[in-house]
Amino acid sequence: MFCVPSTEIGTIMNITKGGLVLFSANSNSSCMELSKRIAERLGVEMGKVQVYQEPNRETRVQIQESVRGKDVFIIQTVSKDVNTTIMELLIMVYACKTSCAKSIIGVIPYFPYSKQCKMRKRGSIVSKLLASMMCKAGLTHLITMDLHQKEIQGFFNIPVDNLRASPFLLQYIQEEIPDYRNAVIVAKSPASAKRAQSFAERLRLGIAVIHGEAQDAESDMVDGRHSPPTAKYVAAIHPSLEIPMLIPKEKPPITVVGDVGGRIAIIVDDIIDDVDSFLAAAETLKERGAYKIFVMATHGLLSSDAPRLIEESAIDEVVVTNTIPHEIQKLQCPKIKTVDISMILSEAIRRIHNGESMSYLFRNIGVDD
């Protein structure tokens, strides 16, 4: 286990040196709950700033206190209007830079556009673009949580601390699922098998993998390697030269590798957005004999009709953290539960501001976690 002991952190959380300023870059009040929790744990007041939209939809930021020579931490949680959220962050970072802040640390629990981190046909790697914009605006350090792909850290030329929410989700399983010892950790696709294996090994449970589901947007079929026309439509470079074609993939019928009969199934992933794949996985697990189904993820985007679909599905409970505000979705679907991760974010802020090592927050975390 690599849970962060609440008692140990709780006793030291308020010990911060002077010169720390905490801002929330959100103009949407519903997105400020996490910022307030972090400020309360640190024992500091939120910095005075105005962030609002002009009638012509331009974003305006007015910092109302001095940040000269100070460590500025800008907390930005992603709202449904993700592009406005990004502009709010960039403008505030640049405002702090031009106001002579000593350092500007972005606290972005969910990094937007993180799914667009690979080349898709003739598209672009948008998360690389966003990383470049943040660095250019003046960001000197980034704190985030469970990046969709850990390689995104390489898009930045500044330090990046990619924290993990799994200690809190593991703690939830142990405390809120009474008979979790009769559970099996499930990966809804082979792509998430490593995450499931990490959970299973720490909880001393079995693992199951669902294979053969309908192809999703992250599959190789939409990778940039398929962007040139196939060989049969293109003349050979030389009459005597024939380029061999790669045999196309064909997924088998849906199968579950592992025994879930008479067990609790806990599906783990990093993001819950479009819930169709989770609903299909839940139906498959029910057919294989699982009597209770939980879904655990770090980031609960829960877009569109997700709350209604979850409420009508075979899923018993969906557990997500508060990296993204989802209070409205919880009102629509009582099955959605929230785990608070403000503790680890506030401790990361405290350690960076005081110049302390961050290794305590990453102990027992392996390369595949």
C-alpha positions as CSV (number, residue, x, y, z in Angstrom):
1,M,0.0,0.0,0.0
2,F,1.2,3.6,-0.5
3,C,-1.6,5.5,1.2
4,V,-0.7,8.9,2.6
5,P,-1.4,8.9,6.4
6,S,-3.9,11.6,7.2
7,T,-2.6,12.0,10.7
8,E,0.9,12.7,9.7
9,I,0.0,15.2,7.0
10,G,-2.7,16.8,9.2
11,T,-0.2,17.7,11.9
12,I,2.2,19.6,9.5
13,M,-0.2,21.0,6.9
14,N,-0.3,24.6,8.4
15,I,3.5,24.9,8.6
16,T,4.3,27.2,5.6
17,K,6.8,30.0,5.2
18,G,5.7,33.4,4.2
19,G,5.5,34.6,0.6
20,L,2.9,32.1,-0.6
21,V,-0.1,33.3,-2.7
22,L,-2.9,31.0,-3.7
23,F,-5.2,31.9,-6.6
24,S,-8.1,30.3,-8.2
25,A,-8.3,31.0,-11.9
26,N,-11.9,29.9,-12.3
27,S,-14.6,32.5,-13.2
28,N,-17.2,29.7,-12.5
29,S,-18.0,29.6,-8.8
30,S,-18.9,25.9,-8.9
31,C,-15.3,25.1,-9.8
32,M,-13.8,26.8,-6.7
33,E,-14.7,24.2,-4.1
34,L,-11.4,22.4,-4.5
35,S,-9.4,25.6,-4.2
36,K,-11.2,26.5,-0.9
37,R,-10.5,23.0,0.5
38,I,-6.8,23.4,-0.3
39,A,-6.6,26.9,1.2
40,E,-8.3,25.6,4.3
41,R,-5.8,22.8,4.7
42,L,-2.9,25.1,4.2
43,G,-4.3,27.6,6.7
44,V,-4.1,30.5,4.2
45,E,-6.6,32.9,2.6
46,M,-7.3,32.7,-1.1
47,G,-5.6,35.5,-3.1
48,K,-7.7,38.5,-4.3
49,V,-8.3,38.3,-8.0
50,Q,-11.1,38.9,-10.4
51,V,-11.7,36.6,-13.3
52,Y,-14.6,37.2,-15.5
53,Q,-15.9,37.2,-19.1
54,E,-16.5,40.5,-21.0
55,P,-19.8,40.9,-22.9
56,N,-17.8,40.0,-26.1
57,R,-16.7,36.7,-24.4
58,E,-13.1,37.9,-23.9
59,T,-11.5,36.7,-20.6
60,R,-10.3,39.4,-18.2
61,V,-8.1,38.9,-15.2
62,Q,-7.3,41.5,-12.5
63,I,-5.0,40.6,-9.7
64,Q,-5.8,42.7,-6.7
65,E,-2.8,42.2,-4.5
66,S,1.0,42.3,-4.8
67,V,2.7,39.1,-6.0
68,R,6.2,40.6,-6.4
69,G,8.9,38.2,-5.3
70,K,6.3,35.6,-4.1
71,D,5.6,32.0,-4.9
72,V,2.2,32.0,-6.7
73,F,0.1,28.8,-6.9
74,I,-2.7,29.0,-9.5
75,I,-5.4,26.3,-9.0
76,Q,-7.4,25.6,-12.1
77,T,-10.1,22.9,-12.2
78,V,-11.6,22.2,-15.6
79,S,-15.2,23.2,-16.2
80,K,-17.4,22.1,-19.0
81,D,-16.2,25.1,-21.0
82,V,-12.7,23.7,-21.3
83,N,-11.4,26.4,-23.7
84,T,-12.4,29.2,-21.5
85,T,-10.8,27.4,-18.6
86,I,-7.5,27.3,-20.5
87,M,-7.6,31.0,-21.4
88,E,-8.3,31.9,-17.8
89,L,-5.2,30.0,-16.7
90,L,-2.9,31.4,-19.4
91,I,-3.9,35.0,-18.9
92,M,-3.5,34.7,-15.1
93,V,-0.1,33.0,-15.4
94,Y,1.0,35.8,-17.8
95,A,-0.4,38.5,-15.4
96,C,1.6,37.0,-12.5
97,K,4.8,36.9,-14.7
98,T,4.5,40.6,-15.7
99,S,3.8,41.4,-12.0
100,C,7.3,40.0,-11.1
101,A,6.2,36.9,-9.2
102,K,9.2,34.8,-8.0
103,S,7.7,31.5,-9.3
104,I,4.4,30.5,-10.8
105,I,3.2,27.0,-10.1
106,G,0.1,25.7,-11.9
107,V,-2.1,23.2,-9.9
108,I,-4.1,21.5,-12.6
109,P,-5.6,18.3,-11.2
110,Y,-7.0,17.2,-14.5
111,F,-4.8,18.2,-17.5
112,P,-7.2,19.1,-20.4
113,Y,-6.7,17.7,-23.9
114,S,-4.7,14.9,-22.3
115,K,-6.4,12.3,-24.6
116,Q,-5.0,14.1,-27.6
117,C,-1.4,13.2,-26.9
118,K,-0.9,11.0,-30.0
119,M,-0.9,11.8,-33.7
120,R,-4.3,11.0,-35.2
121,K,-4.2,10.8,-39.0
122,R,-3.7,14.4,-40.1
123,G,-4.5,16.0,-36.7
124,S,-2.1,17.3,-34.1
125,I,-0.8,16.5,-30.7
126,V,-2.8,19.1,-28.9
127,S,-1.5,18.3,-25.4
128,K,2.0,19.2,-26.6
129,L,0.6,22.5,-28.0
130,L,-1.0,23.3,-24.6
131,A,2.2,22.5,-22.7
132,S,4.1,24.9,-24.9
133,M,1.5,27.6,-24.4
134,M,1.7,27.2,-20.6
135,C,5.5,27.4,-20.5
136,K,5.5,30.4,-22.8
137,A,3.0,32.2,-20.7
138,G,5.3,31.9,-17.7
139,L,4.6,28.7,-15.8
140,T,7.6,27.5,-13.9
141,H,6.3,24.3,-12.3
142,L,3.2,22.1,-12.8
143,I,1.3,19.9,-10.3
144,T,-1.2,17.6,-11.8
145,M,-2.7,14.2,-11.1
146,D,-2.9,10.9,-13.1
147,L,-2.0,12.1,-16.6
148,H,-3.8,10.1,-19.2
149,Q,-0.3,9.1,-20.6
150,K,2.7,9.7,-18.3
151,E,4.8,10.6,-21.4
152,I,2.9,14.0,-21.4
153,Q,5.4,15.1,-18.8
154,G,8.0,15.2,-21.6
155,F,6.0,17.9,-23.5
156,F,7.0,20.4,-20.8
157,N,10.4,22.0,-20.3
158,I,9.6,22.8,-16.7
159,P,9.3,20.4,-13.7
160,V,6.1,18.3,-13.6
161,D,4.8,16.5,-10.5
162,N,2.3,13.9,-11.6
163,L,0.6,12.9,-8.4
164,R,-1.5,9.7,-7.9
165,A,-5.0,9.4,-6.7
166,S,-4.8,5.6,-6.3
167,P,-4.0,5.7,-2.5
168,F,-7.3,7.4,-1.9
169,L,-9.3,5.1,-4.2
170,L,-7.6,2.0,-2.5
171,Q,-8.6,3.4,0.9
172,Y,-12.2,3.9,-0.3
173,I,-12.3,0.2,-1.4
174,Q,-11.0,-1.0,1.9
175,E,-13.3,1.2,4.1
176,E,-16.5,1.5,2.0
177,I,-16.8,-2.0,0.4
178,P,-17.3,-4.3,3.4
179,D,-16.7,-7.6,1.6
180,Y,-14.0,-6.3,-0.8
181,R,-11.9,-9.5,-0.1
182,N,-14.4,-11.2,-2.4
183,A,-13.8,-8.7,-5.2
184,V,-11.8,-8.9,-8.4
185,I,-10.2,-5.9,-10.1
186,V,-11.3,-5.6,-13.7
187,A,-9.7,-3.9,-16.7
188,K,-12.4,-3.0,-19.3
189,S,-9.8,-3.3,-22.0
190,P,-6.2,-4.6,-22.3
191,A,-5.0,-1.0,-22.4
192,S,-6.0,-0.5,-18.8
193,A,-4.6,-3.9,-17.6
194,K,-1.5,-2.3,-15.9
195,R,-3.6,0.0,-13.8
196,A,-5.8,-3.0,-12.8
197,Q,-2.8,-5.1,-12.0
198,S,-1.4,-2.3,-9.7
199,F,-4.7,-2.2,-7.8
200,A,-5.0,-6.0,-7.6
201,E,-1.4,-6.5,-6.3
202,R,-1.9,-3.8,-3.6
203,L,-5.2,-5.2,-2.4
204,R,-4.1,-8.9,-2.8
205,L,-7.0,-9.6,-5.1
206,G,-7.4,-11.3,-8.5
207,I,-7.6,-9.6,-11.8
208,A,-9.8,-10.0,-14.9
209,V,-9.5,-8.4,-18.3
210,I,-12.3,-7.8,-20.8
211,H,-11.1,-8.4,-24.4
212,G,-12.9,-8.0,-27.7
213,E,-15.0,-4.9,-27.1
214,A,-15.9,-2.5,-29.9
215,Q,-13.0,-0.5,-31.1
216,D,-12.6,2.9,-29.4
217,A,-11.0,6.2,-30.5
218,E,-7.7,5.3,-28.9
219,S,-7.1,2.2,-31.0
220,D,-4.3,1.8,-33.6
221,M,-6.9,2.1,-36.5
222,V,-6.9,5.9,-36.1
223,D,-3.2,6.2,-35.5
224,G,-1.2,8.4,-37.9
225,R,0.6,5.3,-39.2
226,H,-2.6,4.5,-41.2
227,S,-2.7,8.0,-42.8
228,P,-0.9,7.2,-46.1
229,P,-3.0,5.4,-48.7
230,T,-2.7,1.6,-48.6
231,A,-0.3,-0.1,-50.9
232,K,-2.9,-1.5,-53.3
233,Y,-4.0,2.0,-54.3
234,V,-0.5,3.3,-54.9
235,A,2.0,2.5,-57.6
236,A,5.1,0.8,-56.4
237,I,8.2,3.0,-56.0
238,H,9.9,0.7,-58.5
239,P,8.2,-1.9,-60.7
240,S,10.2,-4.6,-59.0
241,L,9.5,-3.4,-55.5
242,E,6.4,-4.4,-53.6
243,I,5.8,-3.0,-50.0
244,P,4.1,-5.7,-47.9
245,M,0.8,-4.6,-46.3
246,L,0.1,-5.0,-42.6
247,I,-2.8,-7.3,-42.0
248,P,-5.7,-5.4,-40.4
249,K,-6.6,-6.1,-36.8
250,E,-9.9,-8.0,-36.1
251,K,-11.0,-8.2,-32.5
252,P,-12.5,-11.5,-31.3
253,P,-15.9,-11.8,-29.6
254,I,-16.1,-10.3,-26.2
255,T,-14.4,-12.5,-23.6
256,V,-13.5,-12.1,-20.0
257,V,-10.1,-13.4,-19.0
258,G,-10.4,-14.3,-15.3
259,D,-13.2,-15.6,-13.0
260,V,-15.8,-13.0,-11.9
261,G,-18.7,-15.5,-11.0
262,G,-20.1,-14.8,-7.6
263,R,-17.6,-11.9,-7.1
264,I,-17.7,-8.2,-6.7
265,A,-16.3,-6.6,-9.9
266,I,-14.3,-3.3,-9.5
267,I,-13.5,-1.7,-12.9
268,V,-10.6,0.7,-12.6
269,D,-9.6,3.4,-15.1
270,D,-8.2,7.0,-15.1
271,I,-11.0,8.9,-16.8
272,I,-14.8,8.4,-17.0
273,D,-16.2,10.6,-19.8
274,D,-18.3,8.8,-22.3
275,V,-19.7,5.9,-20.3
276,D,-20.8,3.5,-23.1
277,S,-17.7,1.3,-22.7
278,F,-18.2,1.1,-19.0
279,L,-21.9,0.1,-19.4
280,A,-21.0,-2.6,-21.9
281,A,-18.3,-3.9,-19.5
282,A,-20.9,-3.9,-16.7
283,E,-23.4,-5.9,-18.8
284,T,-20.7,-8.4,-19.7
285,L,-19.6,-8.9,-16.1
286,K,-23.3,-9.4,-15.0
287,E,-23.7,-12.0,-17.6
288,R,-20.5,-13.8,-16.3
289,G,-22.0,-13.9,-12.8
290,A,-20.6,-10.8,-11.0
291,Y,-23.2,-9.8,-8.3
292,K,-22.0,-6.2,-7.7
293,I,-20.2,-3.8,-10.0
294,F,-18.2,-0.7,-8.9
295,V,-16.4,1.7,-11.2
296,M,-13.3,3.6,-9.9
297,A,-11.6,6.4,-11.7
298,T,-9.6,9.6,-10.9
299,H,-11.2,12.0,-13.3
300,G,-15.0,12.1,-13.5
301,L,-15.8,14.2,-16.6
302,L,-19.3,12.5,-16.9
303,S,-20.2,14.3,-20.0
304,S,-23.6,14.5,-21.8
305,D,-26.1,11.9,-20.5
306,A,-23.6,10.0,-18.4
307,P,-25.5,10.4,-15.1
308,R,-28.8,9.1,-16.5
309,L,-27.1,6.2,-18.3
310,I,-25.2,5.2,-15.1
311,E,-28.5,5.4,-13.0
312,E,-30.2,3.1,-15.5
313,S,-27.3,0.7,-15.8
314,A,-26.1,-2.5,-14.0
315,I,-23.4,-0.4,-12.3
316,D,-24.0,-0.2,-8.5
317,E,-21.6,2.7,-7.8
318,V,-19.2,5.0,-9.6
319,V,-16.4,6.5,-7.4
320,V,-14.4,9.4,-8.7
321,T,-12.2,12.1,-7.1
322,N,-12.9,15.9,-7.0
323,T,-10.3,16.8,-9.6
324,I,-13.3,17.9,-11.7
325,P,-16.5,19.4,-10.2
326,H,-19.5,17.2,-10.7
327,E,-22.0,18.2,-8.0
328,I,-24.8,18.6,-10.7
329,Q,-24.1,15.0,-11.9
330,K,-24.3,13.7,-8.3
331,L,-27.8,15.3,-8.0
332,Q,-28.9,13.5,-11.2
333,C,-27.4,10.2,-10.1
334,P,-27.0,9.1,-6.5
335,K,-24.7,6.2,-7.6
336,I,-21.9,8.7,-8.1
337,K,-19.6,9.1,-5.0
338,T,-16.7,11.5,-4.5
339,V,-13.3,11.0,-2.9
340,D,-11.5,14.2,-1.8
341,I,-7.9,14.5,-2.9
342,S,-7.3,18.1,-1.6
343,M,-5.0,16.6,1.1
344,I,-2.2,15.5,-1.3
345,L,-2.5,18.6,-3.5
346,S,-2.1,20.9,-0.4
347,E,0.8,18.9,0.8
348,A,2.5,19.1,-2.6
349,I,2.0,22.9,-2.5
350,R,3.5,23.1,1.0
351,R,6.5,21.0,0.2
352,I,7.3,23.0,-3.0
353,H,6.9,26.3,-1.3
354,N,9.1,25.3,1.6
355,G,11.7,23.7,-0.7
356,E,11.2,20.2,0.7
357,S,11.5,16.9,-1.1
358,M,8.5,15.5,-3.0
359,S,9.6,11.9,-2.7
360,Y,7.4,11.3,0.3
361,L,4.3,11.7,-2.0
362,F,5.7,9.2,-4.5
363,R,6.9,6.4,-2.2
364,N,6.1,2.8,-3.3
365,I,5.1,4.1,-6.7
366,G,6.5,2.0,-9.6
367,V,7.1,2.8,-13.2
368,D,3.7,1.2,-14.2
369,D,1.6,2.9,-11.5
